[in-house]
């Protein structure tokens, strides 16, 4: 989860490519030469378990949204946009304790500029409430809200396809409280407390 919040381009492009959700919305500011590929709504469910925290957590996920890509002039760089909603219910099978992580936000790459070779500088924002933790009584325990604006370097690999390799974050500003984004955020400690692990 922390990786997705810190490097949303890598997360979004990988997710869009894997799900074949190559879409774009035809509103908002569009860079000169950007071409809409297509638009698509998506929704689904997922379930599974993991033990990264030293105890097992099962999860049941529901999600939906509208996502998209625009291709810039030259056909090598793609700008992603994803307006998404999700709800993940986590349960500790040993204790029966549970909590919810939900989000409702917009990830939007608003600009892409060629730096050299296949490396582009992308400006992106994530706005809304991308990460909210709610305990089993319905109380909000953690809420990220506001806007994260990032400038990143990304190698498109020059293959004319969405995806590539993350290179570096050049600049990042965080507006609004984002406790779940902090380096010292202890997800496992909080999950243990909420589920009685």
Secondary structure by P-SEA (a helix, b strand, c coil): cccccccaaaaaaaaaaaacccccccccccccccccccccccccccccccccccbbbbbcccbbbbbbbbbcccccbbbbbbbccbbbbbbcccccccbbbbbcccccccccccccccbbbbbbbbccccbbbbccccccccccbbbbbbbbbbccccccccbbbbccccbbbbccccccccccccaaaaaaaaacc
